[in-house]
Amino acid sequence: MKKIVLLYAALIIYVIFSIFWLVPGSIPMYNEVIHPLIWGAICLTAILLAWDSSQRVKDNTNKTQSLIIILILYIIVYFLLGLIFGYQRTPYSKEIISVIKNIWTFGSIIVFQEIVRNSVIKLEKNKKWNLVLITIILIIVNISFTNFMVNFENLKDTFIYSVTVLIPLIVTGIVLTYLSFIGGVKLPIIYRLFVVLPEFIVPIIPNFDWFMVAIIGVTLPIITFIYLNYIHINKEQDLSKREKKRYNPVVYVPVFIFIAVTAGFVMGLFKYQPVAVLSGSMSPTFNRGDAVVVRKLSDDEKKLLKENDVIQFVSGNKYVIHRIVEVDNDKYGNKLFVTKGDHNNGVDVNKVSLEQIRGKASFTVPYIGYPSVWLSGVAS
């Protein structure tokens, strides 16, 4: 018990210093030298304290191979999605020296942290509080507290930061502790290296929006847990066929298909896309907080639009859904549309060109757009 108290004391001291005292940007060579040395010292302490503790892990070759297959498939799918969302250049230099430095900076911390996690588990493996506490501490130390409060200045920023950073970090932290529990230090190290290091090696990565980042950040660890848990239970426990079937990952395939289709629908990957109504300009046709399902239009379909059609178009830096009240032409014969919100007294100031039009409203689903209304900060 004294050993684990010493180890937790070292971790808590690090957490306190990293939050309230250490400012990495103001300390020369902090990321490249000082930070890895700090974690190296904590890691060495953990190894020495857990030296005579044994974590009985049976042959986990099958778990390791399965984890690697999952992660390779993840990387393939991750980069293929760039064909849909586009690509962006990574912010890290691809010069050999810089790549080696980044791999050391981030890779060493990953290895040291997972050795510490595993050492703590070995010291008190059968205590649930121990698993929970080490998970919480390692989640906290992986939160970047530089300008941390900037992410909580308004409801929208808070929500986006929570779903793209905090929730994936929590879910991943729980899964990493489970991997360490069932397979030793190797499994969580492999998981983290596969997920983190490609960004420092390849020149481009998919240009995801926050919604896709959130989906991937939560889905990958959950899939990893479900499959590795199935392998672990099959290997370690004597279960009946019915019980094994309950843990079979195939059972979850329809759920993940549903999530993928729903995510694609929300992100506009299909012909139809839901759009939250953020104002009351079209009341009573549809109201603030409703969701309008918009059908995307081809260039030829845009030319067939007529009076009374409700369209979605780009106006400045925002999307608007208003009704066509008049069809006009410019001096070159190009079609222009005069639009108006049903609740507004006058027509919109600017006429809408074919290039601005995104789609035509098909039907409305009441109320389900309210989360977007809250996040947008639109006043009641």
Backbone hydrogen bonds in HBPLUS format (Angstrom, degrees):
<---DONOR---> <-ACCEPTOR-->    atom                        ^
c    i                          cat <-CA-CA->   ^        H-A-AA   ^      H-
h    n   atom  resd res      DA  || num        DHA   H-A  angle D-A-AA Bond
n    s   type  num  typ     dist DA aas  dist angle  dist       angle   num
A0005-VAL N   A0001-MET O   3.10 MM   4  6.34 150.7  2.19 147.2 155.7     1
A0006-LEU N   A0002-LYS O   3.03 MM   4  6.28 154.8  2.09 147.8 153.5     2
A0007-LEU N   A0003-LYS O   3.06 MM   4  6.38 155.7  2.12 147.4 154.1     3
A0008-TYR N   A0004-ILE O   2.89 MM   4  6.08 161.0  1.92 147.3 152.3     4
A0009-ALA N   A0005-VAL O   2.88 MM   4  6.00 148.7  1.98 142.7 152.0     5
A0010-ALA N   A0006-LEU O   3.05 MM   4  6.35 153.8  2.12 145.2 151.0     6
A0011-LEU N   A0007-LEU O   3.07 MM   4  6.40 157.2  2.13 146.4 152.6     7
A0012-ILE N   A0008-TYR O   2.83 MM   4  6.00 163.1  1.86 154.1 158.4     8
A0013-ILE N   A0009-ALA O   2.95 MM   4  6.08 159.4  2.00 147.8 153.4     9
A0014-TYR N   A0010-ALA O   3.08 MM   4  6.28 155.7  2.14 141.8 148.4    10
A0015-VAL N   A0011-LEU O   2.90 MM   4  6.21 156.9  1.95 148.5 155.0    11
A0016-ILE N   A0012-ILE O   2.92 MM   4  6.17 164.8  1.94 153.6 156.7    12
A0017-PHE N   A0013-ILE O   2.98 MM   4  6.17 165.6  2.00 151.6 155.6    13
A0018-SER N   A0014-TYR O   2.79 MM   4  5.91 159.7  1.83 152.9 159.1    14
A0019-ILE N   A0015-VAL O   3.03 MM   4  6.14 143.3  2.16 145.8 154.2    15
A0020-PHE N   A0016-ILE O   2.96 MM   4  5.94 170.1  1.97 152.9 156.2    16
A0021-TRP N   A0017-PHE O   2.86 MM   4  4.85 144.6  1.98 130.0 136.1    17
A0022-LEU N   A0017-PHE O   2.63 MM   5  5.74 170.6  1.64 155.6 158.3    18
A0026-SER N   A0023-VAL O   2.91 MM   3  5.69 152.0  1.99 127.8 135.5    19
A0027-ILE N   A0024-PRO O   3.19 MM   3  5.42 164.6  2.21 111.3 116.1    20
A0030-TYR N   A0027-ILE O   3.22 MM   3  5.49 142.9  2.37 139.3 132.5    21
A0033-VAL N   A0029-MET O   2.93 MM   4  5.55 153.0  2.01 141.1 147.6    22
A0034-ILE N   A0029-MET O   3.21 MM   5  6.54 158.9  2.25 144.4 149.7    23
A0035-HIS N   A0030-TYR O   2.69 MM   5  5.58 176.4  1.69 158.2 157.4    24
A0037-LEU N   A0033-VAL O   3.03 MM   4  6.14 153.7  2.10 149.4 157.5    25
A0038-ILE N   A0034-ILE O   2.88 MM   4  6.17 152.8  1.95 153.6 161.1    26
A0039-TRP N   A0035-HIS O   3.06 MM   4  6.39 168.4  2.07 158.6 160.5    27
A0040-GLY N   A0036-PRO O   2.71 MM   4  5.84 143.1  1.84 141.1 153.3    28
A0041-ALA N   A0037-LEU O   2.90 MM   4  6.10 151.3  1.98 145.0 151.1    29
A0042-ILE N   A0038-ILE O   3.02 MM   4  6.40 158.7  2.07 148.7 154.5    30
A0043-CYS N   A0039-TRP O   2.79 MM   4  5.88 156.2  1.84 144.1 151.6    31
A0044-LEU N   A0040-GLY O   2.88 MM   4  6.07 158.3  1.93 146.2 151.6    32
A0045-THR N   A0041-ALA O   3.00 MM   4  6.18 159.2  2.04 145.9 151.7    33
A0046-ALA N   A0042-ILE O   2.90 MM   4  6.16 155.0  1.97 146.8 153.8    34
A0047-ILE N   A0043-CYS O   2.90 MM   4  6.21 157.8  1.95 152.6 158.4    35
A0048-LEU N   A0044-LEU O   3.03 MM   4  6.23 165.2  2.05 152.1 155.5    36
A0049-LEU N   A0045-THR O   2.97 MM   4  6.14 160.4  2.00 150.9 156.5    37
A0050-ALA N   A0046-ALA O   2.97 MM   4  6.05 148.8  2.07 146.1 154.1    38
A0051-TRP N   A0048-LEU O   3.40 MM   3  5.05 164.1  2.42  98.0 101.5    39
A0053-SER N   A0050-ALA O   3.04 MM   3  5.11 160.3  2.08 109.0 114.5    40
A0064-THR N   A0060-ASN O   2.92 MM   4  6.21 161.6  1.96 156.4 161.3    41
A0065-GLN N   A0061-THR O   2.90 MM   4  6.11 167.7  1.91 154.9 158.0    42
A0066-SER N   A0062-ASN O   2.95 MM   4  6.03 158.7  2.00 142.4 148.9    43
A0067-LEU N   A0063-LYS O   2.88 MM   4  6.05 158.0  1.93 148.8 154.9    44
A0068-ILE N   A0064-THR O   2.98 MM   4  6.20 162.5  2.01 151.7 156.2    45
A0069-ILE N   A0065-GLN O   2.98 MM   4  6.23 156.4  2.04 148.1 154.4    46
A0070-ILE N   A0066-SER O   3.00 MM   4  6.25 162.2  2.03 150.3 154.7    47
A0071-LEU N   A0067-LEU O   2.97 MM   4  6.22 160.8  2.01 151.7 156.8    48
A0072-ILE N   A0068-ILE O   2.86 MM   4  6.05 153.4  1.93 149.2 156.5    49
A0073-LEU N   A0069-ILE O   2.98 MM   4  6.15 164.8  2.00 152.0 156.0    50
A0074-TYR N   A0070-ILE O   2.90 MM   4  6.13 148.1  2.00 141.2 151.1    51
A0075-ILE N   A0071-LEU O   2.96 MM   4  6.21 158.6  2.01 146.5 150.7    52
A0076-ILE N   A0072-ILE O   3.00 MM   4  6.27 160.8  2.04 150.6 155.8    53
A0077-VAL N   A0073-LEU O   2.93 MM   4  6.13 171.8  1.94 154.6 156.6    54
A0078-TYR N   A0074-TYR O   2.74 MM   4  5.81 159.6  1.78 151.5 158.5    55
A0079-PHE N   A0075-ILE O   3.06 MM   4  6.22 164.6  2.08 150.1 151.8    56
A0080-LEU N   A0076-ILE O   2.97 MM   4  6.12 150.4  2.06 146.5 155.7    57
A0081-LEU N   A0077-VAL O   2.95 MM   4  6.10 145.8  2.07 149.5 157.0    58
A0082-GLY N   A0079-PHE O   3.12 MM   3  5.30 147.3  2.24  99.7 109.4    59
A0083-LEU N   A0080-LEU O   2.92 MM   3  5.62 158.5  1.97 117.8 123.9    60
A0084-ILE N   A0081-LEU O   2.97 MM   3  5.37 147.1  2.08 107.5 117.0    61
A0085-PHE N   A0081-LEU O   3.00 MM   4  6.34 166.1  2.02 154.7 158.4    62
A0086-GLY N   A0082-GLY O   2.63 MM   4  4.69 134.9  1.83 128.1 135.4    63
A0207-ASN N   A0086-GLY O   2.82 MM 121  5.47 165.3  1.84 137.4 136.2    64
A0088-GLN N   A0205-ILE O   2.82 MM 117  5.58 157.6  1.87 163.1 170.0    65
A0205-ILE N   A0088-GLN O   2.88 MM 117  5.58 159.7  1.92 161.3 166.7    66
A0090-THR N   A0203-PRO O   3.05 MM 113  5.81 165.0  2.07 138.1 140.3    67
A0098-SER N   A0095-GLU O   2.95 MM   3  5.26 112.1  2.43 105.5 122.0    68
A0099-VAL N   A0095-GLU O   2.83 MM   4  6.08 161.0  1.86 163.4 170.1    69
A0100-ILE N   A0096-ILE O   2.95 MM   4  6.17 167.3  1.97 156.3 159.1    70
A0101-LYS N   A0097-ILE O   2.93 MM   4  6.10 157.2  1.98 145.2 152.2    71
A0102-ASN N   A0098-SER O   2.85 MM   4  6.06 160.0  1.89 150.6 155.6    72
A0103-ILE N   A0099-VAL O   2.90 MM   4  6.10 162.0  1.93 152.5 157.6    73
A0104-TRP N   A0100-ILE O   2.95 MM   4  6.12 157.9  2.00 146.8 153.0    74
A0105-THR N   A0101-LYS O   2.81 MM   4  6.00 163.9  1.84 149.1 154.3    75
A0106-PHE N   A0102-ASN O   2.95 MM   4  6.05 173.4  1.95 155.2 156.0    76
A0107-GLY N   A0103-ILE O   2.65 MM   4  5.15 139.2  1.81 132.0 146.1    77
A0108-SER N   A0104-TRP O   3.01 MM   4  5.37 157.2  2.06 129.1 136.2    78
A0110-ILE N   A0106-PHE O   3.11 MM   4  6.36 158.6  2.16 148.5 154.3    79
A0111-VAL N   A0107-GLY O   3.03 MM   4  6.30 166.5  2.05 154.2 156.8    80
A0112-PHE N   A0108-SER O   2.89 MM   4  6.07 171.8  1.90 156.2 158.7    81
A0113-GLN N   A0109-ILE O   2.86 MM   4  5.92 166.1  1.88 151.9 156.2    82
A0114-GLU N   A0110-ILE O   3.02 MM   4  6.16 160.6  2.06 150.5 155.6    83
A0115-ILE N   A0111-VAL O   3.02 MM   4  6.22 148.4  2.12 148.2 156.8    84
A0116-VAL N   A0112-PHE O   3.02 MM   4  6.27 156.6  2.08 148.1 154.5    85
A0117-ARG N   A0113-GLN O   2.85 MM   4  6.16 159.2  1.90 148.2 154.3    86
A0118-ASN N   A0114-GLU O   2.96 MM   4  6.06 164.8  1.98 142.2 146.2    87
A0119-SER N   A0115-ILE O   2.87 MM   4  6.02 151.8  1.95 145.2 153.4    88
A0120-VAL N   A0116-VAL O   2.99 MM   4  6.22 160.3  2.03 154.6 158.6    89
A0121-ILE N   A0117-ARG O   3.05 MM   4  6.34 157.2  2.10 147.4 154.0    90
A0122-LYS N   A0118-ASN O   2.88 MM   4  6.11 155.1  1.94 147.3 154.1    91
A0123-LEU N   A0119-SER O   3.05 MM   4  6.29 146.5  2.17 143.7 152.1    92
A0124-GLU N   A0120-VAL O   3.24 MM   4  6.55 153.6  2.31 149.6 155.0    93
A0127-LYS N   A0124-GLU O   3.32 MM   3  5.64 167.3  2.34 112.5 115.4    94
A0130-ASN N   A0127-LYS O   3.09 MM   3  5.38 130.3  2.35 101.7 114.3    95
A0131-LEU N   A0127-LYS O   3.40 MM   4  6.88 152.2  2.48 147.3 153.8    96
A0132-VAL N   A0128-LYS O   3.01 MM   4  6.32 161.3  2.04 156.7 162.0    97
A0133-LEU N   A0129-TRP O   2.88 MM   4  5.99 161.4  1.91 146.0 151.4    98
A0134-ILE N   A0130-ASN O   3.05 MM   4  6.17 172.7  2.05 152.3 154.0    99
A0135-THR N   A0131-LEU O   3.18 MM   4  6.17 149.4  2.28 135.7 144.3   100
A0136-ILE N   A0132-VAL O   2.99 MM   4  6.23 160.9  2.03 151.3 156.0   101
A0137-ILE N   A0133-LEU O   2.97 MM   4  6.20 167.3  1.99 155.1 158.2   102
A0138-LEU N   A0134-ILE O   3.07 MM   4  6.14 165.1  2.10 144.1 148.1   103
A0139-ILE N   A0135-THR O   2.98 MM   4  6.13 138.9  2.15 142.8 154.3   104
A0140-ILE N   A0136-ILE O   2.99 MM   4  6.25 159.7  2.04 151.1 156.0   105
A0141-VAL N   A0137-ILE O   2.99 MM   4  6.29 159.7  2.03 152.0 157.1   106
A0142-ASN N   A0139-ILE O   3.23 MM   3  5.36 140.6  2.40  98.5 109.5   107
A0143-ILE N   A0140-ILE O   3.10 MM   3  5.38 166.0  2.12 112.8 115.5   108
A0148-PHE N   A0145-PHE O   3.30 MM   3  4.57 154.6  2.37 110.3 102.9   109
A0150-VAL N   A0147-ASN O   3.16 MM   3  5.53 148.3  2.26 107.9 117.1   110
A0151-ASN N   A0148-PHE O   3.23 MM   3  6.05 157.3  2.28 119.3 123.8   111
A0152-PHE N   A0149-MET O   3.03 MM   3  5.38 164.6  2.05 114.4 117.8   112
A0158-THR N   A0154-ASN O   3.00 MM   4  6.16 160.5  2.04 154.2 160.5   113
A0159-PHE N   A0155-LEU O   2.93 MM   4  6.10 159.9  1.97 149.3 154.2   114
A0160-ILE N   A0156-LYS O   2.98 MM   4  6.21 174.4  1.98 158.8 159.8   115
A0161-TYR N   A0157-ASP O   2.92 MM   4  5.97 165.6  1.94 149.1 153.8   116
A0162-SER N   A0158-THR O   2.94 MM   4  6.00 151.9  2.02 141.9 150.3   117
A0163-VAL N   A0159-PHE O   2.96 MM   4  6.22 163.2  1.98 159.2 162.1   118
A0164-THR N   A0160-ILE O   2.96 MM   4  5.93 145.7  2.08 146.7 155.7   119
A0165-VAL N   A0161-TYR O   2.92 MM   4  5.46 145.2  2.04 136.5 143.8   120
A0166-LEU N   A0161-TYR O   3.26 MM   5  6.69 156.5  2.32 144.8 150.9   121
A0167-ILE N   A0162-SER O   2.75 MM   5  5.82 174.0  1.76 168.8 168.2   122
A0169-LEU N   A0165-VAL O   2.97 MM   4  5.94 150.1  2.06 145.1 154.4   123
A0170-ILE N   A0166-LEU O   2.89 MM   4  6.14 152.6  1.97 151.6 158.8   124
A0171-VAL N   A0167-ILE O   2.92 MM   4  6.14 174.5  1.92 162.5 163.3   125
A0172-THR N   A0168-PRO O   2.86 MM   4  5.86 162.8  1.89 145.3 151.0   126
A0173-GLY N   A0169-LEU O   2.91 MM   4  5.93 153.2  1.98 138.0 145.9   127
A0174-ILE N   A0170-ILE O   3.03 MM   4  6.31 157.0  2.09 152.0 157.0   128
A0175-VAL N   A0171-VAL O   3.09 MM   4  6.36 162.2  2.12 149.1 153.9   129
A0176-LEU N   A0172-THR O   2.84 MM   4  6.04 158.1  1.89 154.5 160.6   130
A0177-THR N   A0173-GLY O   3.13 MM   4  6.34 157.6  2.18 145.2 150.3   131
A0178-TYR N   A0174-ILE O   3.07 MM   4  6.37 153.5  2.14 144.9 152.6   132
A0179-LEU N   A0175-VAL O   2.82 MM   4  6.11 158.9  1.87 154.1 159.8   133
A0180-SER N   A0176-LEU O   2.95 MM   4  6.16 157.2  2.00 146.9 153.0   134
A0181-PHE N   A0177-THR O   2.92 MM   4  6.07 146.3  2.04 141.2 150.8   135
A0182-ILE N   A0178-TYR O   2.96 MM   4  6.25 154.8  2.03 154.6 159.6   136
A0183-GLY N   A0179-LEU O   2.84 MM   4  5.67 142.0  1.98 144.9 154.8   137
A0184-GLY N   A0180-SER O   2.97 MM   4  4.50 137.6  2.15 122.4 122.9   138
A0190-ILE N   A0186-LYS O   3.01 MM   4  6.19 165.4  2.04 157.2 160.8   139
A0191-TYR N   A0187-LEU O   3.01 MM   4  6.23 165.3  2.03 155.4 159.6   140
A0192-ARG N   A0188-PRO O   3.02 MM   4  6.16 172.9  2.03 149.6 151.0   141
A0193-LEU N   A0189-ILE O   2.96 MM   4  6.06 164.6  1.99 154.2 158.9   142
A0194-PHE N   A0190-ILE O   3.03 MM   4  6.08 164.5  2.06 151.9 155.9   143
A0195-VAL N   A0191-TYR O   3.18 MM   4  6.38 152.2  2.26 146.7 154.1   144
A0196-VAL N   A0192-ARG O   2.91 MM   4  5.93 160.3  1.95 152.8 157.8   145
A0197-LEU N   A0193-LEU O   3.05 MM   4  5.52 153.8  2.12 137.7 145.5   146
A0200-PHE N   A0197-LEU O   2.86 MM   3  5.46 146.0  1.98 120.6 130.1   147
A0201-ILE N   A0198-PRO O   3.04 MM   3  5.10 149.7  2.14 102.8 112.3   148
A0202-VAL N   A0198-PRO O   2.97 MM   4  5.98 175.0  1.97 166.6 165.7   149
A0213-VAL N   A0209-ASP O   3.09 MM   4  6.35 159.6  2.13 154.8 161.2   150
A0214-ALA N   A0210-TRP O   2.97 MM   4  6.15 154.9  2.04 146.3 152.3   151
A0215-ILE N   A0211-PHE O   3.04 MM   4  6.34 158.3  2.08 147.1 152.8   152
A0216-ILE N   A0212-MET O   2.99 MM   4  6.16 174.0  1.99 156.6 157.5   153
A0217-GLY N   A0213-VAL O   2.89 MM   4  5.91 158.4  1.94 144.7 151.8   154
A0218-VAL N   A0214-ALA O   3.20 MM   4  6.34 137.0  2.40 143.4 151.5   155
A0219-THR N   A0215-ILE O   2.88 MM   4  5.89 162.1  1.91 153.1 159.3   156
A0220-LEU N   A0216-ILE O   3.22 MM   4  5.94 173.7  2.22 146.5 148.3   157
A0222-ILE N   A0218-VAL O   3.36 MM   4  6.45 155.7  2.42 145.0 152.0   158
A0223-ILE N   A0219-THR O   2.89 MM   4  6.07 166.7  1.91 162.1 165.1   159
A0224-THR N   A0220-LEU O   2.97 MM   4  6.14 163.5  2.00 153.2 158.4   160
A0225-PHE N   A0221-PRO O   2.88 MM   4  6.06 158.4  1.93 144.3 150.0   161
A0226-ILE N   A0222-ILE O   2.94 MM   4  6.18 169.2  1.95 155.6 157.9   162
A0227-TYR N   A0223-ILE O   3.06 MM   4  6.24 171.6  2.07 156.4 158.0   163
A0228-LEU N   A0224-THR O   2.96 MM   4  5.97 168.0  1.97 153.7 157.6   164
A0229-ASN N   A0225-PHE O   2.82 MM   4  5.68 151.9  1.90 147.5 155.6   165
A0230-TYR N   A0226-ILE O   3.13 MM   4  6.25 148.1  2.24 136.4 144.3   166
A0231-ILE N   A0227-TYR O   3.07 MM   4  6.41 158.3  2.12 149.6 154.8   167
A0232-HIS N   A0228-LEU O   2.90 MM   4  6.04 160.0  1.94 145.3 151.4   168
A0233-ILE N   A0229-ASN O   2.90 MM   4  6.03 164.0  1.93 148.8 152.9   169
A0234-ASN N   A0230-TYR O   2.99 MM   4  6.10 161.7  2.02 146.9 152.3   170
A0235-LYS N   A0231-ILE O   3.05 MM   4  6.16 146.9  2.16 143.1 151.5   171
A0236-GLU N   A0232-HIS O   2.78 MM   4  5.81 161.6  1.81 155.2 160.5   172
A0237-GLN N   A0233-ILE O   2.99 MM   4  5.28 157.0  2.04 135.9 141.4   173
A0244-LYS N   A0240-SER O   2.93 MM   4  6.21 160.5  1.97 154.2 159.9   174
A0245-LYS N   A0241-LYS O   2.92 MM   4  6.04 150.3  2.01 143.5 151.6   175
A0246-ARG N   A0242-ARG O   3.20 MM   4  6.46 139.6  2.37 137.7 147.3   176
A0246-ARG N   A0243-GLU O   3.16 MM   3  5.17 126.7  2.46  93.8 107.2   177
A0247-TYR N   A0244-LYS O   3.12 MM   3  5.34 134.7  2.33 101.1 112.6   178
A0248-ASN N   A0245-LYS O   3.21 MM   3  5.00 149.9  2.31  95.0 103.9   179
A0251-VAL N   A0248-ASN O   3.01 MM   3  5.85 154.9  2.08 124.7 130.1   180
A0252-TYR N   A0249-PRO O   2.90 MM   3  5.47 143.8  2.03 113.7 123.3   181
A0253-VAL N   A0250-VAL O   3.12 MM   3  5.24 158.0  2.17 105.4 112.3   182
A0255-VAL N   A0252-TYR O   3.04 MM   3  5.21 118.2  2.44 101.4 117.0   183
A0256-PHE N   A0252-TYR O   3.05 MM   4  6.41 160.0  2.09 159.9 165.1   184
A0257-ILE N   A0253-VAL O   2.89 MM   4  6.10 153.2  1.96 155.1 163.6   185
A0258-PHE N   A0254-PRO O   2.91 MM   4  6.06 157.8  1.96 143.9 149.8   186
A0259-ILE N   A0255-VAL O   2.93 MM   4  6.24 156.4  1.99 146.9 153.6   187
A0260-ALA N   A0256-PHE O   2.87 MM   4  6.01 159.8  1.91 143.8 149.4   188
A0261-VAL N   A0257-ILE O   2.88 MM   4  6.09 164.2  1.90 153.4 157.4   189
A0262-THR N   A0258-PHE O   2.87 MM   4  5.99 162.0  1.90 149.2 154.9   190
A0263-ALA N   A0259-ILE O   2.83 MM   4  5.97 161.5  1.86 149.4 154.8   191
A0264-GLY N   A0260-ALA O   2.90 MM   4  6.08 159.4  1.95 146.2 152.2   192
A0265-PHE N   A0261-VAL O   2.87 MM   4  6.07 149.9  1.96 145.0 153.6   193
A0266-VAL N   A0262-THR O   2.91 MM   4  6.18 163.2  1.94 153.6 157.4   194
A0267-MET N   A0263-ALA O   2.94 MM   4  6.10 153.8  2.01 148.0 155.4   195
A0269-LEU N   A0264-GLY O   2.85 MM   5  5.12 170.6  1.86 159.3 157.0   196
A0268-GLY N   A0265-PHE O   3.24 MM   3  5.25 153.3  2.31  98.5 106.5   197
A0296-LYS N   A0271-LYS O   2.89 MM  25  5.56 175.2  1.89 172.9 172.5   198
A0273-GLN N   A0294-VAL O   2.95 MM  21  5.31 149.3  2.05 142.5 152.4   199
A0294-VAL N   A0273-GLN O   2.80 MM  21  5.31 167.5  1.81 154.7 150.2   200
A0275-VAL N   A0292-VAL O   2.78 MM  17  5.17 144.4  1.90 135.5 147.4   201
A0292-VAL N   A0275-VAL O   2.81 MM  17  5.17 158.7  1.85 155.7 149.9   202
A0277-VAL N   A0290-ASP O   2.89 MM  13  5.52 163.2  1.92 164.7 160.8   203
A0289-GLY N   A0277-VAL O   2.93 MM  12  5.47 168.6  1.94 147.3 150.0   204
A0283-SER N   A0280-GLY O   3.21 MM   3  5.31 167.9  2.22 109.9 112.9   205
A0343-HIS N   A0281-SER O   2.77 MM  62  4.94 163.1  1.80 140.8 140.8   206
A0285-THR N   A0282-MET O   2.89 MM   3  5.77 124.3  2.21 143.8 145.2   207
A0286-PHE N   A0282-MET O   3.41 MM   4  5.84 156.4  2.47 114.9 121.6   208
A0290-ASP N   A0287-ASN O   2.96 MM   3  5.64 160.7  2.00 143.0 143.6   209
A0369-GLY N   A0289-GLY O   2.77 MM  80  4.55 134.6  1.97 147.7 144.1   210
A0291-ALA N   A0365-VAL O   2.89 MM  74  5.17 159.2  1.93 144.9 151.9   211
A0365-VAL N   A0291-ALA O   2.75 MM  74  5.17 167.6  1.77 158.3 162.7   212
A0293-VAL N   A0363-PHE O   2.85 MM  70  5.54 168.4  1.86 168.9 172.5   213
A0362-SER N   A0293-VAL O   2.81 MM  69  5.68 165.1  1.84 164.3 167.6   214
A0295-ARG N   A0360-LYS O   2.82 MM  65  5.25 172.4  1.83 150.3 147.8   215
A0360-LYS N   A0295-ARG O   2.89 MM  65  5.25 154.6  1.95 144.1 146.8   216
A0302-LYS N   A0298-SER O   2.99 MM   4  6.26 149.4  2.09 151.0 159.2   217
A0304-LEU N   A0301-GLU O   3.07 MM   3  5.26 146.0  2.19 102.1 112.3   218
A0305-LEU N   A0302-LYS O   3.22 MM   3  5.51 167.5  2.24 110.3 113.9   219
A0309-ASP N   A0306-LYS O   3.22 MM   3  5.97 161.5  2.25 138.6 141.1   220
A0308-ASN N   A0324-ILE O   2.76 MM  16  5.23 173.0  1.76 150.0 149.2   221
A0324-ILE N   A0309-ASP O   2.81 MM  15  5.53 166.7  1.83 162.1 165.8   222
A0361-ALA N   A0310-VAL O   2.81 MM  51  5.50 162.5  1.84 147.5 153.5   223
A0311-ILE N   A0322-HIS O   2.91 MM  11  5.80 153.9  1.98 170.7 162.5   224
A0322-HIS N   A0311-ILE O   3.13 MM  11  5.80 134.5  2.35 162.4 165.7   225
A0312-GLN N   A0359-GLY O   2.81 MM  47  5.23 165.5  1.83 142.4 144.4   226
A0358-ARG N   A0312-GLN O   2.79 MM  46  5.53 176.4  1.79 151.8 152.5   227
A0359-GLY N   A0312-GLN O   3.37 MM  47  5.23 161.0  2.41 134.6 135.8   228
A0313-PHE N   A0320-VAL O   2.86 MM   7  5.45 156.8  1.92 154.6 162.4   229
A0320-VAL N   A0313-PHE O   2.83 MM   7  5.45 163.8  1.86 161.2 166.8   230
A0314-VAL N   A0356-GLN O   2.91 MM  42  5.12 150.8  1.99 130.6 139.1   231
A0315-SER N   A0318-LYS O   2.86 MM   3  5.55 173.8  1.86 169.6 171.7   232
A0318-LYS N   A0315-SER O   3.26 MM   3  5.55 160.6  2.30 118.6 124.4   233
A0323-ARG N   A0340-LYS O   3.06 MM  17  5.40 157.2  2.11 140.3 138.2   234
A0340-LYS N   A0323-ARG O   2.89 MM  17  5.40 143.1  2.02 143.3 155.3   235
A0325-VAL N   A0338-VAL O   2.80 MM  13  5.72 167.4  1.81 156.3 160.7   236
A0338-VAL N   A0326-GLU O   2.81 MM  12  4.98 172.9  1.82 153.9 155.9   237
A0328-ASP N   A0336-LEU O   2.69 MM   8  4.93 174.3  1.70 159.7 158.2   238
A0336-LEU N   A0328-ASP O   2.74 MM   8  4.93 161.9  1.77 133.4 131.4   239
A0330-ASP N   A0334-ASN O   2.87 MM   4  5.41 151.8  1.95 146.1 154.6   240
A0333-GLY N   A0330-ASP O   2.98 MM   3  5.32 165.6  2.00 116.0 120.0   241
A0337-PHE N   A0352-VAL O   2.84 MM  15  4.93 151.0  1.92 135.3 145.0   242
A0352-VAL N   A0337-PHE O   2.83 MM  15  4.93 170.6  1.84 142.9 145.3   243
A0348-ASP N   A0339-THR O   2.80 MM   9  5.68 174.7  1.80 155.8 156.8   244
A0344-ASN N   A0341-GLY O   2.91 MM   3  5.09 148.0  2.02 108.4 118.7   245
A0356-GLN N   A0353-SER O   3.16 MM   3  5.43 140.3  2.32 103.2 113.7   246
A0357-ILE N   A0354-LEU O   3.23 MM   3  5.44 143.5  2.37 102.7 112.5   247
A0368-ILE N   A0366-PRO O   2.91 MM   2  5.90 132.0  2.14  90.9  91.3   248
A0370-TYR N   A0367-TYR O   3.15 MM   3  5.88 165.5  2.17 129.7 129.6   249
A0372-SER N   A0369-GLY O   3.13 MM   3  5.63 125.1  2.45 111.7 123.8   250
A0373-VAL N   A0369-GLY O   3.26 MM   4  6.60 147.1  2.37 143.7 153.3   251
A0373-VAL N   A0370-TYR O   2.97 MM   3  4.83 117.1  2.38  94.2 110.8   252
A0374-TRP N   A0370-TYR O   2.92 MM   4  6.23 162.3  1.95 163.5 165.9   253
A0375-LEU N   A0371-PRO O   3.01 MM   4  6.21 159.7  2.05 145.9 151.6   254
A0376-SER N   A0372-SER O   2.93 MM   4  5.96 143.0  2.07 140.3 149.7   255
A0377-GLY N   A0374-TRP O   3.31 MM   3  5.56 148.7  2.42 101.4 110.0   256
